[in-house]
């Protein structure tokens, strides 16, 4: 079905300012240079450890066989098993998955959880696939990766267009091959199957905890803070909901088809309810319709891009009018835009911190699975808050100490940690 807004978002994502891996590498290079990273470490850390490409035959409902192309990239293992989501989308590419896997390495290091980075993806259009087709594709993809994943090797999780059900299929397929149930092979599972309470909300909650800290720098209370959210999925929708509950004034929100805006504030629970029932935000009462592109340019205190990559580029960065940019998505800002935002004095909470709440609670889930002892939700949330607040403050302190912007500081902090561990282990060369 034609969807002009979705096309607009895809075009924006593809507008080759830089591809995501180049965008990641550019930040990595700048941070490595500022750190004076040793040449051997630089050479090892700049590239993924392993790139796996698989061709996945799937029996479609029509009876025909279709072969899908999928990837799993394991970027770094220095600090523990690879960790990161799997996404299903028509525009998945190897370079995107490479970038996302590297971002996982840096993200896990920024919040100091004992994982490396990994990411997976399958080129497919999940909107046009039945549940049965998705299940068969997921199981065969898992079977192809059977030697490469596992609780001590690489632990997948949900990402765009994958969810608790997808993780349950992966866990089951892996367990069938292992001949016993291995819950810790994936995180983001249903709670009844070894998932963690609070995992579903964790990424949005992590964004909230970062924003709570950031507004203190502007002496703002939640009630005085206007928020614009791009995206209404697991990160944007839940983030907006949690901010609304805390008293923030969420004045605009979007989904892939476009957004709605009301300067007086939106009733977020009603918006999400409407979206669930109608599968669109169109005609939501008491709000103006706005495109995803224009939504980013609304004047606000906090702008939270929680959708996809390359939304803030050199083309629109100059028109961004927020005080704080909270990057709920992975890679929403390009390196060229970084400089423009910096010159405008916008305080950036970089993606590898802002959206790290998800992987932090994934770590808690993995720990709980291995212990076989499950925590209360209040415990999960309190530990998440502790981690996010500590990491936020550590990052700000690091940025001040090294006189760099917060993005560079986040990369430097992460690279420094991975480099230290790599140096201590030594390179098996
Ligand atoms: N896909 C999420 C991310 O990009 C979560 C990864 C995880 O929990 O392993 O951070």
Boltz pocket constraint, residues with backbone or C-beta under 6 A from the ligand:
constraints:
  - pocket:
      binder: B
      contacts: [[A, 83], [A, 84], [A, 85], [A, 86], [A, 155], [A, 156], [A, 157], [A, 158], [A, 159], [A, 160], [A, 187], [A, 188], [A, 330], [A, 355], [A, 356], [A, 358], [A, 359], [A, 360], [A, 362]]
      max_distance: 6.0
